[in-house]
Amino acid sequence: MTDAGRPTVQLLVAGVEVVPTRVEVAASRLNPVARCVLSLDRDQPAAVTIAEGSLVEVLMGRELTGVRPVFRGRVRQVSPEDQVQLVALDGMRDLRDVLVRQVFSQVTAREVVEWVADQAGLVLHMAPLSRHARRRHFVAANVPLPEVIRQVRQTWGLLDWDLWCDVDGSVWFGPWADTVRARRDPVAHLEWGRNLLEMTPSAGSTGVAETWLDEAIEHSTRVKLTDPRAWGGSRLARVERVAHTWAPGRARTRVEWAILAN
């Protein structure tokens, strides 16, 4: 519990609000497809359509401060048991259905990615690429759009670049340091004895932390960690993976982190 009140979740399936018994939203820098796993009682509004392809929207927050969107995607799996289990994937999964077949000549990485984004109708945010060389040939051989971008990264040596889909549907592609999430101030201060419920360092520079539900923490954002059992002072860390879990009486955010150089 915080001064902002109890954690709360709002869930819409096919535009109709439903009542979940458990919600988990997980996203990662290393796997650009965000995942939402839901458990629902069978007793839901008659107007709701629970089927593969149904739109799922998840908002999380606190009673006194309101909720914010944390996930938007489509149902990819339905398992009707005692409770209905749903697995939804975000817009990056939708892009796998977009096949690209095109031969490019004398192009830069930016020209390829912008052409592909335009064909798919994407809202694309991309870092400057003017310094990268032109290639005589680049071939997209009828492959899914994320695979084209992976091949661009490999061809032009952009292997440290991030790719993800924001909750509003816009796609980010560029070095982590140039993204809007990296440029924000730390979105949370996790401190042992206050809101850091669990911390497990690994190899000194990476680890796992758990706190009360904090929907502001997204992968690729920065957090401050303070734990005198692990080190003196505080450390700035980048969120590599985050999972928000809500159930009645229990709401947590689990962070996999990597320490940033001071």
GUVEXKOL-728530 format. One line per field, with one value per atom (N, C-alpha, C, O): atom name; residue in one letter; x, y, z. Coordinates in steps of 0.2 Angstrom, whole numbers, plus 5000, padded with zeros to 4 digits. Layout:
N
atom <- (CA,...)
res <- (A,...)
x <- (X,...)
y <- (Y,...)
z <- (Z,...)
//
This chain:
262
atom <- (N,CA,C,O,N,CA,C,O,N,CA,C,O,N,CA,C,O,N,CA,C,O,N,CA,C,O,N,CA,C,O,N,CA,C,O,N,CA,C,O,N,CA,C,O,N,CA,C,O,N,CA,C,O,N,CA,C,O,N,CA,C,O,N,CA,C,O,N,CA,C,O,N,CA,C,O,N,CA,C,O,N,CA,C,O,N,CA,C,O,N,CA,C,O,N,CA,C,O,N,CA,C,O,N,CA,C,O,N,CA,C,O,N,CA,C,O,N,CA,C,O,N,CA,C,O,N,CA,C,O,N,CA,C,O,N,CA,C,O,N,CA,C,O,N,CA,C,O,N,CA,C,O,N,CA,C,O,N,CA,C,O,N,CA,C,O,N,CA,C,O,N,CA,C,O,N,CA,C,O,N,CA,C,O,N,CA,C,O,N,CA,C,O,N,CA,C,O,N,CA,C,O,N,CA,C,O,N,CA,C,O,N,CA,C,O,N,CA,C,O,N,CA,C,O,N,CA,C,O,N,CA,C,O,N,CA,C,O,N,CA,C,O,N,CA,C,O,N,CA,C,O,N,CA,C,O,N,CA,C,O,N,CA,C,O,N,CA,C,O,N,CA,C,O,N,CA,C,O,N,CA,C,O,N,CA,C,O,N,CA,C,O,N,CA,C,O,N,CA,C,O,N,CA,C,O,N,CA,C,O,N,CA,C,O,N,CA,C,O,N,CA,C,O,N,CA,C,O,N,CA,C,O,N,CA,C,O,N,CA,C,O,N,CA,C,O,N,CA,C,O,N,CA,C,O,N,CA,C,O,N,CA,C,O,N,CA,C,O,N,CA,C,O,N,CA,C,O,N,CA,C,O,N,CA,C,O,N,CA,C,O,N,CA,C,O,N,CA,C,O,N,CA,C,O,N,CA,C,O,N,CA,C,O,N,CA,C,O,N,CA,C,O,N,CA,C,O,N,CA,C,O,N,CA,C,O,N,CA,C,O,N,CA,C,O,N,CA,C,O,N,CA,C,O,N,CA,C,O,N,CA,C,O,N,CA,C,O,N,CA,C,O,N,CA,C,O,N,CA,C,O,N,CA,C,O,N,CA,C,O,N,CA,C,O,N,CA,C,O,N,CA,C,O,N,CA,C,O,N,CA,C,O,N,CA,C,O,N,CA,C,O,N,CA,C,O,N,CA,C,O,N,CA,C,O,N,CA,C,O,N,CA,C,O,N,CA,C,O,N,CA,C,O,N,CA,C,O,N,CA,C,O,N,CA,C,O,N,CA,C,O,N,CA,C,O,N,CA,C,O,N,CA,C,O,N,CA,C,O,N,CA,C,O,N,CA,C,O,N,CA,C,O,N,CA,C,O,N,CA,C,O,N,CA,C,O,N,CA,C,O,N,CA,C,O,N,CA,C,O,N,CA,C,O,N,CA,C,O,N,CA,C,O,N,CA,C,O,N,CA,C,O,N,CA,C,O,N,CA,C,O,N,CA,C,O,N,CA,C,O,N,CA,C,O,N,CA,C,O,N,CA,C,O,N,CA,C,O,N,CA,C,O,N,CA,C,O,N,CA,C,O,N,CA,C,O,N,CA,C,O,N,CA,C,O,N,CA,C,O,N,CA,C,O,N,CA,C,O,N,CA,C,O,N,CA,C,O,N,CA,C,O,N,CA,C,O,N,CA,C,O,N,CA,C,O,N,CA,C,O,N,CA,C,O,N,CA,C,O,N,CA,C,O,N,CA,C,O,N,CA,C,O,N,CA,C,O,N,CA,C,O,N,CA,C,O,N,CA,C,O,N,CA,C,O,N,CA,C,O,N,CA,C,O,N,CA,C,O,N,CA,C,O,N,CA,C,O,N,CA,C,O,N,CA,C,O,N,CA,C,O,N,CA,C,O,N,CA,C,O,N,CA,C,O,N,CA,C,O,N,CA,C,O,N,CA,C,O,N,CA,C,O,N,CA,C,O,N,CA,C,O,N,CA,C,O,N,CA,C,O,N,CA,C,O,N,CA,C,O,N,CA,C,O,N,CA,C,O,N,CA,C,O,N,CA,C,O,N,CA,C,O,N,CA,C,O,N,CA,C,O,N,CA,C,O,N,CA,C,O,N,CA,C,O,N,CA,C,O,N,CA,C,O,N,CA,C,O,N,CA,C,O,N,CA,C,O,N,CA,C,O,N,CA,C,O,N,CA,C,O,N,CA,C,O,N,CA,C,O,N,CA,C,O,N,CA,C,O,N,CA,C,O,N,CA,C,O,N,CA,C,O,N,CA,C,O,N,CA,C,O,N,CA,C,O,N,CA,C,O,N,CA,C,O,N,CA,C,O,N,CA,C,O,N,CA,C,O,N,CA,C,O,N,CA,C,O,N,CA,C,O,N,CA,C,O,N,CA,C,O,N,CA,C,O,N,CA,C,O,N,CA,C,O,N,CA,C,O,N,CA,C,O,N,CA,C,O,N,CA,C,O,N,CA,C,O,N,CA,C,O,N,CA,C,O,N,CA,C,O,N,CA,C,O,N,CA,C,O,N,CA,C,O,N,CA,C,O,N,CA,C,O,N,CA,C,O,N,CA,C,O,N,CA,C,O,N,CA,C,O,N,CA,C,O,N,CA,C,O,N,CA,C,O,N,CA,C,O)
res <- (M,M,M,M,T,T,T,T,D,D,D,D,A,A,A,A,G,G,G,G,R,R,R,R,P,P,P,P,T,T,T,T,V,V,V,V,Q,Q,Q,Q,L,L,L,L,L,L,L,L,V,V,V,V,A,A,A,A,G,G,G,G,V,V,V,V,E,E,E,E,V,V,V,V,V,V,V,V,P,P,P,P,T,T,T,T,R,R,R,R,V,V,V,V,E,E,E,E,V,V,V,V,A,A,A,A,A,A,A,A,S,S,S,S,R,R,R,R,L,L,L,L,N,N,N,N,P,P,P,P,V,V,V,V,A,A,A,A,R,R,R,R,C,C,C,C,V,V,V,V,L,L,L,L,S,S,S,S,L,L,L,L,D,D,D,D,R,R,R,R,D,D,D,D,Q,Q,Q,Q,P,P,P,P,A,A,A,A,A,A,A,A,V,V,V,V,T,T,T,T,I,I,I,I,A,A,A,A,E,E,E,E,G,G,G,G,S,S,S,S,L,L,L,L,V,V,V,V,E,E,E,E,V,V,V,V,L,L,L,L,M,M,M,M,G,G,G,G,R,R,R,R,E,E,E,E,L,L,L,L,T,T,T,T,G,G,G,G,V,V,V,V,R,R,R,R,P,P,P,P,V,V,V,V,F,F,F,F,R,R,R,R,G,G,G,G,R,R,R,R,V,V,V,V,R,R,R,R,Q,Q,Q,Q,V,V,V,V,S,S,S,S,P,P,P,P,E,E,E,E,D,D,D,D,Q,Q,Q,Q,V,V,V,V,Q,Q,Q,Q,L,L,L,L,V,V,V,V,A,A,A,A,L,L,L,L,D,D,D,D,G,G,G,G,M,M,M,M,R,R,R,R,D,D,D,D,L,L,L,L,R,R,R,R,D,D,D,D,V,V,V,V,L,L,L,L,V,V,V,V,R,R,R,R,Q,Q,Q,Q,V,V,V,V,F,F,F,F,S,S,S,S,Q,Q,Q,Q,V,V,V,V,T,T,T,T,A,A,A,A,R,R,R,R,E,E,E,E,V,V,V,V,V,V,V,V,E,E,E,E,W,W,W,W,V,V,V,V,A,A,A,A,D,D,D,D,Q,Q,Q,Q,A,A,A,A,G,G,G,G,L,L,L,L,V,V,V,V,L,L,L,L,H,H,H,H,M,M,M,M,A,A,A,A,P,P,P,P,L,L,L,L,S,S,S,S,R,R,R,R,H,H,H,H,A,A,A,A,R,R,R,R,R,R,R,R,R,R,R,R,H,H,H,H,F,F,F,F,V,V,V,V,A,A,A,A,A,A,A,A,N,N,N,N,V,V,V,V,P,P,P,P,L,L,L,L,P,P,P,P,E,E,E,E,V,V,V,V,I,I,I,I,R,R,R,R,Q,Q,Q,Q,V,V,V,V,R,R,R,R,Q,Q,Q,Q,T,T,T,T,W,W,W,W,G,G,G,G,L,L,L,L,L,L,L,L,D,D,D,D,W,W,W,W,D,D,D,D,L,L,L,L,W,W,W,W,C,C,C,C,D,D,D,D,V,V,V,V,D,D,D,D,G,G,G,G,S,S,S,S,V,V,V,V,W,W,W,W,F,F,F,F,G,G,G,G,P,P,P,P,W,W,W,W,A,A,A,A,D,D,D,D,T,T,T,T,V,V,V,V,R,R,R,R,A,A,A,A,R,R,R,R,R,R,R,R,D,D,D,D,P,P,P,P,V,V,V,V,A,A,A,A,H,H,H,H,L,L,L,L,E,E,E,E,W,W,W,W,G,G,G,G,R,R,R,R,N,N,N,N,L,L,L,L,L,L,L,L,E,E,E,E,M,M,M,M,T,T,T,T,P,P,P,P,S,S,S,S,A,A,A,A,G,G,G,G,S,S,S,S,T,T,T,T,G,G,G,G,V,V,V,V,A,A,A,A,E,E,E,E,T,T,T,T,W,W,W,W,L,L,L,L,D,D,D,D,E,E,E,E,A,A,A,A,I,I,I,I,E,E,E,E,H,H,H,H,S,S,S,S,T,T,T,T,R,R,R,R,V,V,V,V,K,K,K,K,L,L,L,L,T,T,T,T,D,D,D,D,P,P,P,P,R,R,R,R,A,A,A,A,W,W,W,W,G,G,G,G,G,G,G,G,S,S,S,S,R,R,R,R,L,L,L,L,A,A,A,A,R,R,R,R,V,V,V,V,E,E,E,E,R,R,R,R,V,V,V,V,A,A,A,A,H,H,H,H,T,T,T,T,W,W,W,W,A,A,A,A,P,P,P,P,G,G,G,G,R,R,R,R,A,A,A,A,R,R,R,R,T,T,T,T,R,R,R,R,V,V,V,V,E,E,E,E,W,W,W,W,A,A,A,A,I,I,I,I,L,L,L,L,A,A,A,A,N,N,N,N)
x <- (5004,5000,5004,5009,5002,5006,5001,4995,5003,4999,4994,4989,4995,4991,4985,4981,4985,4979,4981,4986,4976,4977,4978,4976,4982,4983,4977,4973,4976,4970,4971,4976,4967,4968,4961,4956,4961,4955,4957,4962,4953,4954,4948,4942,4949,4944,4946,4952,4941,4942,4937,4931,4939,4935,4930,4925,4933,4930,4925,4922,4925,4920,4924,4929,4922,4926,4924,4918,4929,4928,4932,4936,4930,4934,4938,4936,4945,4950,4951,4949,4953,4956,4963,4966,4966,4974,4976,4973,4981,4983,4991,4994,4994,5002,5003,5002,5007,5010,5017,5020,5021,5028,5031,5028,5036,5039,5047,5049,5051,5058,5062,5059,5068,5072,5074,5075,5075,5078,5073,5075,5067,5061,5056,5053,5056,5052,5044,5040,5042,5035,5032,5034,5028,5026,5020,5016,5019,5015,5010,5012,5004,4999,4995,4992,4995,4992,4986,4987,4980,4974,4971,4970,4968,4963,4956,4956,4951,4944,4939,4940,4935,4929,4925,4925,4921,4917,4911,4908,4909,4903,4906,4908,4905,4907,4901,4896,4901,4896,4895,4899,4888,4886,4889,4890,4890,4892,4900,4902,4904,4911,4912,4909,4916,4918,4925,4930,4926,4932,4934,4932,4939,4941,4948,4950,4951,4957,4956,4951,4960,4960,4957,4957,4953,4950,4955,4960,4953,4958,4958,4952,4964,4964,4968,4973,4965,4968,4969,4964,4975,4976,4978,4983,4975,4977,4978,4974,4984,4985,4987,4989,4986,4988,4985,4985,4983,4981,4974,4973,4971,4964,4964,4959,4969,4968,4972,4970,4976,4979,4977,4979,4973,4971,4975,4980,4973,4976,4979,4977,4984,4987,4988,4988,4988,4988,4995,5000,4995,5002,5002,5008,4996,4997,4991,4985,4992,4987,4989,4994,4985,4987,4981,4975,4982,4977,4977,4983,4972,4972,4974,4972,4979,4982,4981,4982,4978,4977,4972,4972,4967,4961,4961,4961,4961,4961,4955,4956,4949,4943,4944,4944,4945,4945,4940,4935,4942,4937,4937,4932,4943,4943,4945,4949,4944,4946,4953,4954,4958,4964,4966,4965,4968,4970,4977,4980,4980,4987,4986,4984,4988,4988,4995,4999,4996,5003,5002,4996,5007,5006,5007,5008,5007,5008,5014,5014,5019,5025,5023,5026,5019,5017,5013,5013,5009,5005,5009,5007,5015,5019,5022,5025,5022,5024,5020,5022,5014,5009,5010,5007,5014,5016,5022,5028,5021,5027,5029,5026,5036,5039,5043,5047,5042,5045,5048,5044,5054,5057,5064,5068,5067,5074,5076,5073,5081,5083,5090,5094,5091,5098,5100,5096,5107,5110,5106,5104,5105,5101,5104,5109,5102,5105,5100,5094,5102,5097,5091,5086,5092,5086,5081,5075,5083,5079,5075,5069,5078,5075,5070,5064,5071,5067,5061,5055,5062,5057,5052,5046,5055,5050,5046,5040,5049,5045,5040,5034,5041,5037,5031,5025,5032,5027,5022,5016,5025,5021,5016,5011,5019,5015,5010,5006,5011,5007,5009,5005,5015,5018,5019,5021,5018,5021,5028,5028,5033,5040,5044,5044,5047,5052,5059,5060,5063,5070,5075,5074,5081,5087,5090,5089,5094,5097,5101,5105,5101,5105,5109,5112,5110,5114,5121,5124,5124,5131,5132,5138,5127,5128,5128,5125,5133,5134,5128,5124,5129,5124,5127,5133,5122,5123,5121,5115,5125,5123,5116,5112,5115,5109,5107,5111,5100,5097,5091,5087,5090,5084,5080,5082,5073,5069,5065,5060,5066,5063,5057,5057,5052,5045,5045,5043,5048,5049,5045,5043,5043,5040,5043,5050,5040,5043,5048,5053,5047,5052,5059,5064,5058,5064,5068,5074,5064,5067,5072,5077,5069,5072,5078,5084,5077,5083,5089,5095,5087,5092,5095,5101,5092,5095,5100,5105,5098,5102,5109,5114,5108,5114,5118,5124,5115,5119,5122,5128,5119,5123,5126,5129,5127,5130,5127,5130,5120,5116,5114,5108,5119,5117,5115,5111,5117,5115,5109,5107,5105,5099,5093,5092,5089,5082,5077,5076,5072,5066,5060,5060,5055,5049,5043,5044,5037,5031,5028,5027,5027,5024,5016,5013,5014,5007,5002,4996,5004,5000,5001,4998,5005,5005,5011,5013,5015,5021,5027,5027,5031,5037,5043,5044,5047,5054,5059,5060,5064,5070,5076,5076,5081,5087,5091,5089,5097,5101,5097,5093,5098,5094,5095,5090,5101,5103,5099,5098,5096,5093,5085,5082,5083,5076,5073,5076,5066,5063,5063,5063,5063,5063,5070,5070,5075,5082,5083,5087,5080,5081,5077,5078,5072,5068,5073,5078,5071,5074,5072,5067,5076,5074,5066,5064,5063,5055,5054,5048,5058,5057,5063,5069,5063,5068,5066,5062,5069,5068,5073,5079,5071,5075,5073,5067,5078,5077,5075,5077,5069,5066,5061,5057,5060,5054,5049,5044,5052,5048,5051,5048,5057,5061,5060,5062,5055,5053,5058,5058,5061,5066,5071,5070,5077,5083,5088,5090,5090,5094,5099,5098,5105,5110,5113,5113,5116,5119,5125,5125,5131,5137,5139,5143,5136,5138,5134,5133,5133,5130,5123,5120,5120,5114,5110,5113,5103,5100,5092,5090,5089,5081,5079,5082,5074,5071,5063,5061,5060,5053,5051,5053,5045,5042,5035,5032,5031,5024,5023,5027,5017,5015,5017,5014,5021,5023,5022,5027,5017,5015,5020,5020,5023,5028,5034,5038,5036,5042,5041,5037,5044,5044,5051,5056,5052,5058,5062,5058,5068,5072,5072,5076,5068,5068,5074,5077,5075,5080,5077,5072,5080,5078,5084,5089,5082,5088,5087,5081,5092,5092,5096,5102,5093,5097,5096,5091,5102,5101,5108,5113,5109,5115,5118,5124,5114,5116,5120,5124,5119,5123,5128,5134,5128,5133,5132,5126,5137,5136,5133,5134,5128,5125,5120,5117,5119,5114,5117,5122,5113,5115,5110,5104,5112,5107,5107,5112,5101,5101,5096,5091,5097,5092,5088,5090,5081,5076,5077,5075,5079,5080,5073,5071,5070,5063,5059,5062,5053,5048,5042,5039,5039,5033,5028,5030,5022,5017,5012,5009,5011,5006,5001,5003,4995,4989,4985,4983,4983,4978,4975,4978,4969,4966,4970,4972,4972,4976,4984,4987,4986,4993,4994,4991,4999,5000,5008,5010,5012,5019,5022,5019,5028,5031,5038,5042,5040,5047,5051,5049,5057,5062,5068,5071,5070,5077,5081,5079,5086,5090,5097,5100,5100,5108,5110,5108,5116,5119,5122,5125,5121,5123,5130,5131,5135,5141,5139,5136,5142,5141,5145,5145)
y <- (4994,5000,5006,5006,5011,5018,5023,5022,5029,5035,5036,5039,5033,5033,5028,5028,5024,5020,5013,5011,5009,5002,5001,5005,4996,4995,4993,4989,4995,4993,4992,4994,4988,4986,4987,4985,4989,4990,4986,4987,4981,4977,4977,4976,4978,4978,4973,4972,4969,4964,4965,4965,4966,4968,4975,4975,4979,4985,4985,4990,4979,4978,4977,4973,4981,4980,4973,4971,4969,4963,4963,4967,4958,4957,4951,4946,4953,4947,4945,4948,4938,4936,4936,4936,4937,4938,4941,4939,4946,4949,4949,4951,4947,4948,4951,4948,4956,4959,4959,4962,4956,4956,4958,4957,4962,4965,4965,4966,4965,4964,4968,4968,4970,4973,4968,4969,4962,4956,4953,4950,4953,4950,4955,4957,4958,4964,4963,4968,4957,4955,4955,4951,4960,4960,4955,4954,4952,4947,4948,4951,4947,4948,4941,4938,4939,4932,4934,4937,4932,4934,4928,4923,4928,4923,4927,4932,4924,4927,4922,4916,4924,4920,4919,4923,4913,4912,4917,4919,4920,4924,4931,4935,4933,4940,4943,4939,4949,4952,4949,4946,4948,4944,4948,4944,4954,4958,4956,4958,4954,4953,4947,4942,4948,4942,4940,4944,4934,4931,4926,4921,4928,4924,4926,4931,4922,4923,4930,4930,4934,4941,4946,4952,4945,4950,4955,4953,4961,4966,4966,4966,4966,4967,4973,4975,4977,4983,4982,4981,4984,4983,4990,4993,4993,4999,4997,4993,5000,4998,5005,5010,5005,5011,5010,5005,5016,5016,5020,5024,5018,5020,5028,5031,5031,5039,5042,5048,5039,5043,5041,5044,5035,5033,5028,5026,5026,5021,5023,5029,5020,5021,5015,5010,5016,5010,5007,5010,5000,4996,4991,4988,4989,4984,4985,4987,4984,4984,4979,4979,4973,4968,4964,4965,4958,4954,4947,4944,4944,4937,4932,4932,4928,4923,4916,4911,4915,4909,4909,4914,4905,4904,4897,4892,4896,4890,4890,4892,4887,4887,4881,4876,4883,4878,4880,4883,4879,4882,4889,4892,4892,4899,4900,4895,4905,4906,4909,4914,4906,4908,4911,4908,4918,4921,4923,4925,4922,4925,4930,4928,4936,4941,4944,4944,4945,4948,4955,4956,4959,4966,4967,4962,4974,4975,4972,4972,4971,4968,4961,4959,4957,4951,4952,4948,4957,4959,4960,4958,4963,4964,4958,4958,4952,4946,4944,4940,4947,4945,4949,4948,4954,4959,4956,4956,4953,4951,4956,4960,4956,4961,4958,4953,4960,4957,4963,4966,4964,4970,4969,4967,4972,4972,4979,4984,4981,4988,4989,4984,4995,4996,5003,5007,5003,5009,5013,5018,5009,5012,5012,5008,5016,5017,5013,5011,5011,5008,5012,5009,5018,5022,5022,5021,5022,5022,5015,5015,5010,5003,5003,5001,5005,5005,5009,5007,5015,5020,5017,5018,5014,5012,5006,5006,5002,4996,4999,4996,5004,5006,5010,5009,5013,5017,5012,5013,5006,5001,4998,4996,4997,4994,4999,4997,5006,5011,5012,5013,5011,5011,5018,5022,5020,5026,5024,5021,5026,5024,5030,5035,5028,5033,5030,5024,5033,5030,5036,5041,5033,5038,5039,5036,5045,5047,5041,5038,5040,5035,5037,5033,5044,5047,5045,5045,5043,5041,5034,5032,5030,5023,5023,5027,5019,5018,5016,5013,5017,5014,5007,5006,5003,4996,4995,4998,4992,4991,4987,4989,4982,4978,4976,4975,4976,4973,4970,4973,4964,4960,4958,4954,4959,4957,4951,4953,4945,4940,4937,4931,4941,4939,4936,4931,4940,4939,4943,4949,4941,4946,4952,4952,4957,4964,4964,4967,4961,4961,4958,4960,4953,4949,4954,4954,4958,4963,4968,4969,4970,4975,4971,4974,4965,4961,4961,4961,4960,4959,4966,4966,4971,4978,4979,4982,4977,4978,4974,4977,4968,4964,4967,4967,4969,4971,4977,4978,4982,4988,4989,4994,4983,4983,4987,4990,4986,4990,4985,4985,4981,4975,4977,4974,4983,4986,4990,4993,4990,4994,4990,4984,4994,4992,4992,4997,4988,4988,4986,4980,4990,4988,4992,4997,4990,4993,4996,4993,5003,5006,5004,5002,5006,5004,5008,5005,5013,5017,5015,5017,5009,5007,5009,5006,5014,5017,5012,5009,5012,5007,5011,5016,5009,5013,5008,5002,5011,5008,5012,5018,5011,5015,5013,5008,5016,5014,5016,5021,5012,5013,5020,5023,5023,5029,5035,5040,5034,5039,5038,5042,5033,5032,5037,5039,5038,5042,5039,5043,5032,5029,5030,5032,5030,5031,5038,5039,5043,5050,5052,5058,5048,5050,5050,5046,5054,5053,5046,5043,5044,5037,5037,5042,5032,5032,5029,5030,5026,5024,5023,5023,5024,5023,5017,5018,5011,5005,5005,5004,5005,5006,5001,5000,4997,4992,4995,5000,4992,4994,4999,5001,5001,5005,5002,5000,5001,4998,4993,4990,4991,4985,4979,4978,4975,4969,4963,4959,4963,4957,4960,4963,4957,4959,4953,4951,4951,4946,4948,4948,4951,4953,4946,4941,4947,4942,4945,4949,4942,4944,4951,4954,4954,4961,4966,4972,4965,4971,4969,4974,4963,4962,4959,4957,4958,4955,4956,4958,4954,4954,4958,4957,4962,4966,4965,4965,4966,4966,4971,4972,4975,4980,4980,4975,4984,4985,4987,4989,4985,4987,4994,4999,4995,5001,5001,5000,5004,5003,5008,5008,5013,5018,5014,5017,5008,5005,5001,4996,5003,4999,4997,5000,4992,4990,4996,5000,4996,5001,5008,5013,5009,5014,5013,5008,5019,5018,5018,5022,5015,5015,5016,5014,5018,5019,5013,5012,5010,5004,5006,5008,5005,5007,5001,4999,4997,4991,4990,4988,4992,4992,4985,4984,4980,4973,4971,4966,4975,4973,4978,4975,4984,4989,4995,4996,5000,5006,5011,5011,5016,5021,5018,5012,5021,5019,5018,5020,5014,5012,5014,5013,5017,5017,5011,5008,5009,5003,5003,5007,5000,4999,4993,4988,4994,4989,4984,4987,4978,4974,4970,4969,4968,4965,4967,4968,4968,4969,4965,4964,4963,4960,4963,4963,4965,4968,4962,4960,4961,4955,4958,4961,4957,4959,4954,4950,4953,4948,4951,4955,4949,4952,4951,4945,4956,4956,4955,4955,4955,4955,4958,4956,4963,4966,4968,4972,4966,4967,4968,4967,4972,4973,4970,4971,4965,4962,4964,4965,4966,4970,4965,4964,4964,4962,4968,4971,4969,4975,4974,4969,4979,4979,4986,4991,4986,4992,4996,4993,5002,5007,5010,5011,5011,5014,5021,5025,5023,5030,5035,5041)
z <- (5000,5000,5000,5003,4996,4996,4997,4998,4998,4999,4993,4994,4987,4982,4982,4977,4987,4988,4985,4983,4985,4983,4975,4971,4973,4966,4963,4966,4957,4953,4946,4943,4943,4936,4932,4935,4926,4922,4915,4912,4914,4908,4903,4905,4897,4892,4887,4884,4885,4879,4874,4876,4868,4863,4864,4862,4868,4870,4876,4878,4879,4885,4891,4891,4896,4902,4906,4906,4908,4911,4917,4919,4922,4928,4928,4928,4929,4929,4936,4941,4937,4943,4944,4949,4938,4938,4931,4926,4932,4925,4926,4931,4921,4921,4914,4909,4914,4908,4908,4913,4903,4903,4897,4891,4897,4891,4892,4898,4887,4887,4882,4876,4883,4878,4873,4867,4875,4871,4867,4862,4869,4865,4864,4869,4858,4857,4857,4857,4858,4858,4866,4869,4868,4874,4875,4870,4881,4882,4888,4893,4887,4893,4894,4889,4900,4902,4907,4912,4905,4909,4912,4908,4917,4920,4921,4925,4919,4919,4922,4920,4926,4928,4922,4917,4921,4916,4916,4910,4922,4922,4920,4924,4914,4911,4907,4906,4906,4902,4895,4892,4894,4888,4881,4876,4882,4876,4874,4868,4878,4877,4872,4873,4868,4863,4865,4864,4868,4870,4865,4865,4860,4855,4852,4854,4849,4846,4841,4837,4842,4838,4842,4839,4847,4851,4854,4856,4854,4856,4864,4867,4867,4874,4876,4873,4881,4883,4891,4894,4894,4901,4903,4901,4909,4912,4919,4922,4922,4929,4933,4929,4939,4943,4950,4953,4953,4960,4960,4956,4966,4966,4967,4964,4970,4971,4965,4964,4961,4956,4949,4944,4948,4942,4939,4941,4933,4929,4923,4920,4920,4914,4909,4912,4903,4898,4899,4899,4900,4900,4895,4894,4892,4886,4882,4884,4875,4870,4865,4862,4864,4859,4858,4860,4855,4853,4855,4856,4857,4860,4854,4849,4857,4852,4855,4851,4861,4863,4868,4873,4868,4873,4876,4872,4882,4885,4890,4896,4888,4893,4897,4895,4904,4909,4914,4913,4921,4926,4926,4927,4924,4922,4915,4913,4912,4905,4905,4908,4902,4902,4895,4890,4895,4888,4888,4893,4882,4881,4875,4870,4876,4871,4870,4875,4864,4862,4859,4856,4859,4857,4850,4846,4848,4841,4837,4831,4841,4837,4835,4829,4838,4835,4829,4824,4829,4823,4817,4811,4818,4812,4809,4803,4812,4809,4804,4799,4804,4798,4792,4787,4793,4787,4783,4786,4777,4773,4769,4765,4768,4764,4758,4760,4752,4746,4742,4739,4742,4739,4738,4742,4732,4731,4731,4727,4735,4736,4732,4733,4729,4726,4729,4729,4730,4733,4738,4737,4744,4749,4756,4757,4760,4767,4771,4769,4777,4782,4783,4784,4784,4785,4779,4781,4773,4767,4767,4766,4769,4769,4775,4773,4781,4786,4785,4787,4783,4782,4776,4777,4771,4766,4768,4767,4772,4775,4780,4780,4784,4789,4785,4787,4780,4776,4773,4772,4770,4767,4772,4770,4778,4783,4787,4791,4786,4789,4796,4801,4798,4805,4807,4802,4813,4816,4819,4824,4815,4817,4820,4817,4825,4828,4828,4830,4824,4823,4824,4822,4826,4827,4820,4816,4820,4814,4811,4815,4805,4802,4796,4792,4795,4790,4789,4784,4795,4795,4792,4791,4791,4789,4781,4778,4779,4772,4767,4770,4761,4756,4754,4754,4753,4751,4744,4742,4740,4733,4732,4728,4736,4736,4743,4747,4744,4750,4748,4744,4749,4747,4753,4758,4753,4758,4754,4750,4755,4751,4754,4756,4754,4756,4764,4765,4768,4775,4780,4777,4786,4790,4792,4792,4793,4794,4799,4798,4805,4810,4808,4810,4804,4801,4796,4796,4793,4788,4793,4791,4798,4802,4806,4806,4807,4810,4805,4807,4799,4793,4792,4791,4793,4792,4798,4796,4804,4809,4808,4809,4805,4804,4798,4799,4793,4787,4788,4786,4792,4793,4800,4802,4804,4810,4816,4820,4816,4821,4826,4829,4829,4833,4840,4843,4842,4849,4849,4854,4843,4843,4846,4845,4849,4852,4847,4843,4847,4843,4848,4851,4848,4852,4850,4846,4852,4850,4857,4861,4857,4862,4863,4858,4869,4870,4865,4864,4862,4858,4851,4846,4849,4843,4839,4834,4841,4838,4839,4844,4834,4834,4835,4832,4840,4841,4839,4840,4835,4833,4833,4830,4837,4837,4843,4847,4844,4850,4857,4857,4862,4868,4870,4873,4870,4873,4870,4873,4864,4860,4860,4858,4864,4864,4870,4874,4869,4874,4881,4886,4882,4888,4891,4897,4888,4890,4893,4897,4889,4891,4897,4899,4899,4905,4911,4912,4916,4923,4925,4923,4930,4933,4935,4938,4933,4934,4941,4943,4945,4951,4955,4953,4962,4967,4971,4975,4970,4974,4979,4978,4986,4991,4997,4998,4999,5004,5010,5013,5013,5019,5018,5022,5011,5010,5004,5006,4998,4993,4989,4985,4991,4988,4992,4997,4989,4993,4992,4997,4987,4986,4981,4976,4982,4977,4977,4982,4971,4970,4965,4959,4967,4962,4959,4962,4953,4950,4946,4942,4947,4944,4945,4942,4950,4952,4948,4951,4942,4938,4935,4932,4936,4934,4940,4945,4940,4945,4944,4939,4949,4949,4956,4961,4955,4960,4960,4954,4966,4966,4970,4976,4968,4972,4972,4968,4975,4974,4967,4963,4965,4958,4956,4960,4951,4949,4941,4938,4938,4931,4927,4921,4931,4927,4925,4921,4928,4926,4919,4919,4914,4908,4906,4909,4902,4900,4896,4893,4897,4894,4898,4896,4903,4907,4912,4913,4916,4921,4928,4929,4933,4940,4944,4942,4950,4955,4960,4963,4962,4967,4973,4972,4979,4985,4990,4992,4991,4995,4999,4996,5005,5008,5009,5011,5008,5009,5003,5003,4997,4991,4989,4987,4991,4990,4994,4997,4994,4997,4993,4987,4995,4991,4986,4988,4981,4976,4969,4968,4965,4958,4953,4955,4948,4942,4938,4936,4936,4932,4927,4927,4921,4916,4917,4918,4915,4916,4909,4904,4910,4904,4903,4897,4908,4908,4913,4919,4912,4918,4917,4912,4923,4923,4929,4934,4927,4931,4933,4928,4939,4941,4945,4951,4944,4948,4950,4945,4956,4958,4964,4968,4966,4972,4978,4980,4982,4988,4986,4991,4980,4979,4972,4967,4972,4966,4966,4971,4961,4961,4955,4949,4955,4948,4949,4954,4945,4945,4939,4934,4941,4937,4936,4941,4930,4929,4926,4922,4930,4929,4927,4928,4924,4923,4925,4923,4929,4932,4926,4922,4926,4921,4924,4930,4919,4921,4924,4921,4929,4932,4928,4930)
//
